[in-house]
Amino acid sequence: MPGVKKVIHTCIWVSDIEKTKEFYIQGLGLNHTWGFTGTDGINNFYVSGGEGGAEIQFKYQGMDESAQEQGVTIDRRGMDHLALSVDDVNQTVDHIVEQTGCNIIIEPFQNDETGVRAAFIEDPDGYIVELVQYLENGTNSKV
């Protein structure tokens, strides 16, 4: 039976590619992997973590000189959050807030049953990002 081999990427529309780069690359330490501008003029920018895995694709439609506003409306209704694995939740939250001034939605907390420490922050377009630190014990431990 044919089936999916792996998850490759997810795509998110953003309103300001420079703020997005600052948040995800300088703030969270993701790596720019590649990008392109399509024949439709839409910019595509990809990032991934240090251990590879699925990428995040950011789509951005820049404004030309005659446009009053970007041609795309950011709509977060269908996305609950994006989860990213980190080595240390507390250090990552401190760093990203210092770098970008982002909002902390839920301060770092620990769930011993599942074996994770996590926090929720908000990116420049209001998308919620969960930062997950896997602990040595628990049902979700990946250490």
N, CA and C atoms as an extended XYZ file, in Angstrom:
429
Properties=species:S:1:pos:R:3:atomname:S:1:resname:S:1:resid:I:1 pbc="F F F"
N         0.838       -1.181        0.000 N   MET     1
C         0.000        0.000        0.000 CA  MET     1
C         0.884        1.247        0.000 C   MET     1
N         0.622        2.193       -0.904 N   PRO     2
C         1.404        3.435       -0.901 CA  PRO     2
C         1.112        4.242        0.356 C   PRO     2
N         2.116        4.980        0.834 N   GLY     3
C         1.929        5.785        2.031 CA  GLY     3
C         2.943        6.910        2.106 C   GLY     3
N         2.759        7.772        3.060 N   VAL     4
C         3.646        8.908        3.271 CA  VAL     4
C         4.960        8.412        3.857 C   VAL     4
N         6.073        8.890        3.312 N   LYS     5
C         7.389        8.506        3.812 CA  LYS     5
C         7.834        9.384        4.979 C   LYS     5
N         7.580       10.691        4.900 N   LYS     6
C         7.945       11.602        5.979 CA  LYS     6
C         7.274       12.945        5.776 C   LYS     6
N         7.195       13.730        6.839 N   VAL     7
C         6.688       15.098        6.749 CA  VAL     7
C         7.846       15.965        6.252 C   VAL     7
N         7.607       16.762        5.227 N   ILE     8
C         8.670       17.560        4.621 CA  ILE     8
C         8.679       18.992        5.168 C   ILE     8
N         7.535       19.670        5.087 N   HIS     9
C         7.459       21.034        5.613 CA  HIS     9
C         6.006       21.435        5.826 C   HIS     9
N         5.852       22.516        6.556 N   THR    10
C         4.559       23.176        6.663 CA  THR    10
C         4.774       24.613        6.206 C   THR    10
N         3.749       25.237        5.688 N   CYS    11
C         3.870       26.570        5.111 CA  CYS    11
C         2.988       27.557        5.872 C   CYS    11
N         3.558       28.714        6.170 N   ILE    12
C         2.863       29.742        6.942 CA  ILE    12
C         3.020       31.090        6.231 C   ILE    12
N         1.909       31.774        6.021 N   TRP    13
C         1.964       33.135        5.482 CA  TRP    13
C         2.415       34.094        6.575 C   TRP    13
N         3.292       35.038        6.232 N   VAL    14
C         3.753       36.054        7.178 CA  VAL    14
C         3.612       37.436        6.561 C   VAL    14
N         3.517       38.446        7.416 N   SER    15
C         3.321       39.814        6.933 CA  SER    15
C         4.617       40.597        6.794 C   SER    15
N         5.659       40.202        7.521 N   ASP    16
C         6.934       40.927        7.487 CA  ASP    16
C         8.056       39.906        7.551 C   ASP    16
N         8.691       39.651        6.411 N   ILE    17
C         9.706       38.599        6.353 CA  ILE    17
C        10.928       38.938        7.200 C   ILE    17
N        11.279       40.197        7.317 N   GLU    18
C        12.449       40.563        8.121 CA  GLU    18
C        12.211       40.305        9.613 C   GLU    18
N        11.023       40.648       10.114 N   LYS    19
C        10.698       40.357       11.512 CA  LYS    19
C        10.637       38.845       11.739 C   LYS    19
N        10.137       38.119       10.750 N   THR    20
C        10.060       36.663       10.851 CA  THR    20
C        11.458       36.063       10.913 C   THR    20
N        12.368       36.537       10.069 N   LYS    21
C        13.757       36.058       10.103 CA  LYS    21
C        14.404       36.362       11.454 C   LYS    21
N        14.181       37.575       11.960 N   GLU    22
C        14.751       37.954       13.257 CA  GLU    22
C        14.255       37.018       14.355 C   GLU    22
N        12.967       36.720       14.347 N   PHE    23
C        12.368       35.876       15.378 CA  PHE    23
C        12.865       34.433       15.283 C   PHE    23
N        12.776       33.835       14.106 N   TYR    24
C        13.064       32.407       13.973 CA  TYR    24
C        14.555       32.098       13.816 C   TYR    24
N        15.332       32.997       13.203 N   ILE    25
C        16.755       32.722       12.998 CA  ILE    25
C        17.596       33.317       14.120 C   ILE    25
N        17.536       34.643       14.319 N   GLN    26
C        18.339       35.247       15.385 CA  GLN    26
C        17.801       34.880       16.764 C   GLN    26
N        16.486       34.856       16.914 N   GLY    27
C        15.896       34.595       18.226 CA  GLY    27
C        15.901       33.133       18.627 C   GLY    27
N        15.419       32.266       17.731 N   LEU    28
C        15.301       30.840       18.080 CA  LEU    28
C        16.452       29.980       17.560 C   LEU    28
N        17.268       30.517       16.681 N   GLY    29
C        18.437       29.783       16.203 CA  GLY    29
C        18.171       28.768       15.100 C   GLY    29
N        17.021       28.885       14.406 N   LEU    30
C        16.783       27.999       13.272 CA  LEU    30
C        17.707       28.387       12.118 C   LEU    30
N        17.927       27.460       11.201 N   ASN    31
C        18.829       27.678       10.078 CA  ASN    31
C        18.056       27.936        8.792 C   ASN    31
N        18.483       28.968        8.053 N   HIS    32
C        17.900       29.199        6.728 CA  HIS    32
C        18.414       28.093        5.817 C   HIS    32
N        17.507       27.347        5.171 N   THR    33
C        17.918       26.241        4.323 CA  THR    33
C        17.879       26.596        2.842 C   THR    33
N        16.858       27.311        2.418 N   TRP    34
C        16.776       27.751        1.034 CA  TRP    34
C        15.571       28.641        0.838 C   TRP    34
N        15.393       29.166       -0.347 N   GLY    35
C        14.243       30.009       -0.640 CA  GLY    35
C        14.188       30.330       -2.119 C   GLY    35
N        13.084       30.909       -2.521 N   PHE    36
C        12.921       31.291       -3.917 CA  PHE    36
C        11.762       32.280       -4.028 C   PHE    36
N        11.724       32.981       -5.137 N   THR    37
C        10.592       33.832       -5.467 CA  THR    37
C         9.909       33.208       -6.667 C   THR    37
N         8.624       32.904       -6.520 N   GLY    38
C         7.865       32.271       -7.596 CA  GLY    38
C         7.538       33.236       -8.715 C   GLY    38
N         7.053       32.683       -9.812 N   THR    39
C         6.665       33.517      -10.954 CA  THR    39
C         5.511       34.452      -10.602 C   THR    39
N         4.808       34.139       -9.504 N   ASP    40
C         3.715       34.989       -9.022 CA  ASP    40
C         4.213       36.137       -8.149 C   ASP    40
N         5.545       36.216       -7.945 N   GLY    41
C         6.129       37.277       -7.127 CA  GLY    41
C         6.122       36.993       -5.642 C   GLY    41
N         5.644       35.833       -5.244 N   ILE    42
C         5.588       35.484       -3.822 CA  ILE    42
C         6.932       34.910       -3.382 C   ILE    42
N         7.459       35.458       -2.289 N   ASN    43
C         8.733       35.016       -1.735 CA  ASN    43
C         8.505       33.820       -0.817 C   ASN    43
N         9.391       32.860       -0.889 N   ASN    44
C         9.339       31.646       -0.077 CA  ASN    44
C        10.673       31.494        0.624 C   ASN    44
N        10.638       31.308        1.928 N   PHE    45
C        11.839       31.281        2.762 CA  PHE    45
C        11.727       30.077        3.691 C   PHE    45
N        12.701       29.173        3.683 N   TYR    46
C        12.642       27.929        4.448 CA  TYR    46
C        13.666       27.919        5.583 C   TYR    46
N        13.256       27.346        6.731 N   VAL    47
C        14.153       27.165        7.869 CA  VAL    47
C        13.976       25.758        8.428 C   VAL    47
N        15.009       25.295        9.143 N   SER    48
C        14.900       24.020        9.849 CA  SER    48
C        15.779       24.079       11.089 C   SER    48
N        15.624       23.076       11.947 N   GLY    49
C        16.422       22.989       13.157 CA  GLY    49
C        17.798       22.431       12.880 C   GLY    49
N        18.649       22.462       13.892 N   GLY    50
C        20.012       21.979       13.768 CA  GLY    50
C        20.117       20.497       13.477 C   GLY    50
N        19.097       19.736       13.845 N   GLU    51
C        19.111       18.296       13.596 CA  GLU    51
C        18.319       17.937       12.344 C   GLU    51
N        18.001       18.927       11.530 N   GLY    52
C        17.256       18.652       10.306 CA  GLY    52
C        15.792       18.431       10.595 C   GLY    52
N        15.198       17.440        9.936 N   GLY    53
C        13.777       17.169       10.095 CA  GLY    53
C        12.956       18.049        9.183 C   GLY    53
N        11.688       18.165        9.489 N   ALA    54
C        10.776       18.952        8.662 CA  ALA    54
C        11.166       20.426        8.690 C   ALA    54
N        10.894       21.091        7.585 N   GLU    55
C        11.175       22.517        7.478 CA  GLU    55
C         9.896       23.320        7.713 C   GLU    55
N        10.087       24.613        7.989 N   ILE    56
C         8.987       25.565        8.002 CA  ILE    56
C         9.198       26.463        6.792 C   ILE    56
N         8.172       26.601        5.980 N   GLN    57
C         8.208       27.485        4.821 CA  GLN    57
C         7.409       28.730        5.174 C   GLN    57
N         8.034       29.886        5.026 N   PHE    58
C         7.339       31.151        5.242 CA  PHE    58
C         7.077       31.764        3.872 C   PHE    58
N         5.836       32.142        3.623 N   LYS    59
C         5.470       32.789        2.365 CA  LYS    59
C         5.197       34.254        2.651 C   LYS    59
N         5.710       35.097        1.772 N   TYR    60
C         5.560       36.529        1.947 CA  TYR    60
C         5.325       37.175        0.593 C   TYR    60
N         4.281       37.957        0.518 N   GLN    61
C         4.011       38.706       -0.706 CA  GLN    61
C         4.345       40.155       -0.434 C   GLN    61
N         5.452       40.611       -0.976 N   GLY    62
C         5.871       41.993       -0.779 CA  GLY    62
C         4.945       42.958       -1.493 C   GLY    62
N         5.066       44.200       -1.125 N   MET    63
C         4.229       45.236       -1.740 CA  MET    63
C         5.025       45.904       -2.861 C   MET    63
N         4.372       46.166       -3.968 N   ASP    64
C         5.031       46.984       -4.980 CA  ASP    64
C         4.729       48.450       -4.645 C   ASP    64
N         5.344       49.335       -5.365 N   GLU    65
C         5.223       50.760       -5.037 CA  GLU    65
C         3.795       51.293       -5.127 C   GLU    65
N         2.948       50.689       -5.967 N   SER    66
C         1.596       51.196       -6.131 CA  SER    66
C         0.597       50.585       -5.140 C   SER    66
N         1.006       49.538       -4.433 N   ALA    67
C         0.076       48.846       -3.527 CA  ALA    67
C        -0.054       49.599       -2.208 C   ALA    67
N        -1.251       49.640       -1.682 N   GLN    68
C        -1.497       50.265       -0.386 CA  GLN    68
C        -1.164       49.316        0.762 C   GLN    68
N        -1.320       48.035        0.527 N   GLU    69
C        -1.051       47.033        1.557 CA  GLU    69
C        -0.723       45.714        0.889 C   GLU    69
N        -0.158       44.816        1.682 N   GLN    70
C         0.171       43.488        1.183 CA  GLN    70
C        -1.098       42.783        0.706 C   GLN    70
N        -0.998       41.980       -0.336 N   GLY    71
C        -2.159       41.341       -0.929 CA  GLY    71
C        -2.654       40.109       -0.191 C   GLY    71
N        -2.062       39.757        0.926 N   VAL    72
C        -2.447       38.550        1.658 CA  VAL    72
C        -2.838       38.931        3.077 C   VAL    72
N        -3.930       38.364        3.557 N   THR    73
C        -4.358       38.574        4.938 CA  THR    73
C        -3.882       37.394        5.774 C   THR    73
N        -3.221       37.674        6.880 N   ILE    74
C        -2.759       36.621        7.776 CA  ILE    74
C        -3.957       36.119        8.567 C   ILE    74
N        -4.211       34.826        8.493 N   ASP    75
C        -5.358       34.213        9.164 CA  ASP    75
C        -4.871       33.026        9.981 C   ASP    75
N        -4.903       33.152       11.296 N   ARG    76
C        -4.363       32.125       12.184 CA  ARG    76
C        -5.433       31.167       12.707 C   ARG    76
N        -6.662       31.276       12.243 N   ARG    77
C        -7.751       30.479       12.799 CA  ARG    77
C        -7.547       28.978       12.664 C   ARG    77
N        -6.890       28.516       11.632 N   GLY    78
C        -6.740       27.088       11.424 CA  GLY    78
C        -5.527       26.480       12.081 C   GLY    78
N        -4.666       27.287       12.672 N   MET    79
C        -3.427       26.779       13.265 CA  MET    79
C        -3.435       27.038       14.763 C   MET    79
N        -3.311       25.983       15.544 N   ASP    80
C        -3.267       26.145       16.990 CA  ASP    80
C        -1.883       26.598       17.438 C   ASP    80
N        -0.852       25.828       17.099 N   HIS    81
C         0.505       26.234       17.442 CA  HIS    81
C         1.522       25.430       16.646 C   HIS    81
N         2.742       25.903       16.666 N   LEU    82
C         3.883       25.254       16.051 CA  LEU    82
C         4.788       24.815       17.188 C   LEU    82
N         5.199       23.549       17.251 N   ALA    83
C         6.042       23.053       18.344 CA  ALA    83
C         7.476       22.858       17.857 C   ALA    83
N         8.421       23.365       18.650 N   LEU    84
C         9.839       23.255       18.340 CA  LEU    84
C        10.584       22.674       19.540 C   LEU    84
N        11.469       21.732       19.275 N   SER    85
C        12.279       21.122       20.329 CA  SER    85
C        13.477       22.018       20.637 C   SER    85
N        13.746       22.240       21.927 N   VAL    86
C        14.887       23.048       22.368 CA  VAL    86
C        15.644       22.304       23.464 C   VAL    86
N        16.903       22.697       23.685 N   ASP    87
C        17.703       22.071       24.736 CA  ASP    87
C        17.295       22.549       26.123 C   ASP    87
N        16.991       23.844       26.244 N   ASP    88
C        16.672       24.426       27.544 CA  ASP    88
C        15.584       25.481       27.366 C   ASP    88
N        14.380       25.185       27.833 N   VAL    89
C        13.238       26.093       27.653 CA  VAL    89
C        13.503       27.447       28.295 C   VAL    89
N        13.969       27.462       29.529 N   ASN    90
C        14.164       28.733       30.231 CA  ASN    90
C        15.154       29.633       29.489 C   ASN    90
N        16.283       29.081       29.074 N   GLN    91
C        17.286       29.875       28.359 CA  GLN    91
C        16.739       30.366       27.020 C   GLN    91
N        16.006       29.510       26.324 N   THR    92
C        15.460       29.889       25.020 CA  THR    92
C        14.442       31.008       25.166 C   THR    92
N        13.557       30.910       26.152 N   VAL    93
C        12.565       31.973       26.375 CA  VAL    93
C        13.267       33.280       26.723 C   VAL    93
N        14.227       33.239       27.634 N   ASP    94
C        14.958       34.450       27.998 CA  ASP    94
C        15.608       35.083       26.775 C   ASP    94
N        16.241       34.260       25.946 N   HIS    95
C        16.948       34.765       24.764 CA  HIS    95
C        15.988       35.375       23.745 C   HIS    95
N        14.910       34.671       23.421 N   ILE    96
C        13.990       35.161       22.392 CA  ILE    96
C        13.288       36.442       22.836 C   ILE    96
N        12.959       36.552       24.104 N   VAL    97
C        12.331       37.779       24.616 CA  VAL    97
C        13.328       38.932       24.550 C   VAL    97
N        14.576       38.665       24.910 N   GLU    98
C        15.607       39.704       24.853 CA  GLU    98
C        15.857       40.139       23.409 C   GLU    98
N        15.902       39.184       22.483 N   GLN    99
C        16.191       39.478       21.077 CA  GLN    99
C        15.039       40.184       20.365 C   GLN    99
N        13.802       39.745       20.637 N   THR   100
C        12.677       40.212       19.822 CA  THR   100
C        11.581       40.926       20.596 C   THR   100
N        11.581       40.807       21.928 N   GLY   101
C        10.514       41.415       22.715 CA  GLY   101
C         9.175       40.722       22.552 C   GLY   101
N         9.192       39.467       22.121 N   CYS   102
C         7.937       38.737       21.876 CA  CYS   102
C         7.154       38.529       23.168 C   CYS   102
N         5.875       38.250       23.003 N   ASN   103
C         5.003       37.971       24.143 CA  ASN   103
C         5.164       36.526       24.591 C   ASN   103
N         5.181       36.330       25.902 N   ILE   104
C         5.135       34.987       26.469 CA  ILE   104
C         3.670       34.698       26.753 C   ILE   104
N         3.136       33.665       26.137 N   ILE   105
C         1.739       33.290       26.323 CA  ILE   105
C         1.591       32.438       27.581 C   ILE   105
N         2.471       31.443       27.739 N   ILE   106
C         2.514       30.609       28.953 CA  ILE   106
C         3.972       30.469       29.359 C   ILE   106
N         4.283       30.924       30.560 N   GLU   107
C         5.647       30.842       31.105 CA  GLU   107
C         6.108       29.380       31.146 C   GLU   107
N         7.431       29.144       31.190 N   PRO   108
C         7.931       27.770       31.273 CA  PRO   108
C         7.302       26.997       32.435 C   PRO   108
N         6.916       25.754       32.127 N   PHE   109
C         6.317       24.867       33.128 CA  PHE   109
C         6.815       23.454       32.854 C   PHE   109
N         6.663       22.609       33.821 N   GLN   110
C         7.128       21.230       33.687 CA  GLN   110
C         5.983       20.262       33.903 C   GLN   110
N         5.915       19.238       33.054 N   ASN   111
C         4.930       18.176       33.186 CA  ASN   111
C         5.708       16.878       33.380 C   ASN   111
N         5.845       16.464       34.632 N   ASP   112
C         6.637       15.270       34.938 CA  ASP   112
C         6.024       14.006       34.364 C   ASP   112
N         4.703       13.965       34.251 N   GLU   113
C         4.049       12.768       33.716 CA  GLU   113
C         4.460       12.513       32.265 C   GLU   113
N         4.457       13.567       31.456 N   THR   114
C         4.822       13.399       30.052 CA  THR   114
C         6.320       13.543       29.805 C   THR   114
N         7.054       14.058       30.770 N   GLY   115
C         8.499       14.190       30.618 CA  GLY   115
C         8.935       15.359       29.769 C   GLY   115
N         8.196       16.468       29.842 N   VAL   116
C         8.585       17.655       29.092 CA  VAL   116
C         8.534       18.900       29.963 C   VAL   116
N         9.347       19.854       29.575 N   ARG   117
C         9.282       21.219       30.091 CA  ARG   117
C         8.929       22.045       28.864 C   ARG   117
N         7.991       22.966       28.989 N   ALA   118
C         7.517       23.693       27.815 CA  ALA   118
C         7.164       25.128       28.164 C   ALA   118
N         7.039       25.937       27.129 N   ALA   119
C         6.572       27.317       27.228 CA  ALA   119
C         5.925       27.662       25.890 C   ALA   119
N         5.050       28.661       25.910 N   PHE   120
C         4.388       29.114       24.692 CA  PHE   120
C         4.666       30.600       24.502 C   PHE   120
N         5.119       30.968       23.306 N   ILE   121
C         5.417       32.356       22.972 CA  ILE   121
C         4.676       32.715       21.684 C   ILE   121
N         4.700       34.002       21.330 N   GLU   122
C         3.986       34.474       20.155 CA  GLU   122
C         4.969       35.074       19.151 C   GLU   122
N         4.855       34.673       17.888 N   ASP   123
C         5.750       35.212       16.864 CA  ASP   123
C         5.223       36.556       16.354 C   ASP   123
N         5.943       37.221       15.448 N   PRO   124
C         5.532       38.567       15.005 CA  PRO   124
C         4.150       38.644       14.367 C   PRO   124
N         3.641       37.545       13.817 N   ASP   125
C         2.308       37.561       13.211 CA  ASP   125
C         1.240       36.996       14.129 C   ASP   125
N         1.597       36.720       15.379 N   GLY   126
C         0.617       36.216       16.328 CA  GLY   126
C         0.477       34.705       16.346 C   GLY   126
N         1.303       33.993       15.573 N   TYR   127
C         1.287       32.536       15.642 CA  TYR   127
C         1.872       32.114       16.986 C   TYR   127
N         1.285       31.084       17.587 N   ILE   128
C         1.779       30.575       18.871 CA  ILE   128
C         2.852       29.528       18.603 C   ILE   128
N         3.969       29.643       19.299 N   VAL   129
C         5.084       28.710       19.163 CA  VAL   129
C         5.307       28.047       20.521 C   VAL   129
N         5.224       26.721       20.538 N   GLU   130
C         5.510       25.957       21.751 CA  GLU   130
C         6.967       25.534       21.717 C   GLU   130
N         7.675       25.828       22.791 N   LEU   131
C         9.063       25.396       22.945 CA  LEU   131
C         9.063       24.196       23.882 C   LEU   131
N         9.608       23.066       23.433 N   VAL   132
C         9.544       21.819       24.186 CA  VAL   132
C        10.949       21.323       24.510 C   VAL   132
N        11.178       21.083       25.783 N   GLN   133
C        12.422       20.475       26.253 CA  GLN   133
C        12.078       19.087       26.769 C   GLN   133
N        12.627       18.056       26.135 N   TYR   134
C        12.355       16.690       26.578 CA  TYR   134
C        13.227       16.366       27.782 C   TYR   134
N        12.589       15.803       28.825 N   LEU   135
C        13.289       15.421       30.041 CA  LEU   135
C        13.613       13.930       29.990 C   LEU   135
N        14.346       13.454       30.950 N   GLU   136
C        14.786       12.054       30.919 CA  GLU   136
C        13.701       11.066       31.291 C   GLU   136
N        12.689       11.492       32.017 N   ASN   137
C        11.625       10.580       32.461 CA  ASN   137
C        10.279       11.055       31.956 C   ASN   137
N         9.354       10.127       31.784 N   GLY   138
C         8.010       10.476       31.384 CA  GLY   138
C         7.593        9.749       30.115 C   GLY   138
N         6.313        9.781       29.829 N   THR   139
C         5.768        9.050       28.700 CA  THR   139
C         6.198        9.628       27.359 C   THR   139
N         6.637       10.885       27.322 N   ASN   140
C         7.019       11.536       26.077 CA  ASN   140
C         8.524       11.748       25.984 C   ASN   140
N         9.277       11.138       26.881 N   SER   141
C        10.722       11.338       26.931 CA  SER   141
C        11.391       10.877       25.640 C   SER   141
N        12.228       11.749       25.074 N   LYS   142
C        12.964       11.411       23.864 CA  LYS   142
C        14.457       11.594       24.096 C   LYS   142
N        14.858       11.706       25.341 N   VAL   143
C        16.272       11.925       25.670 CA  VAL   143
C        17.036       10.633       25.524 C   VAL   143
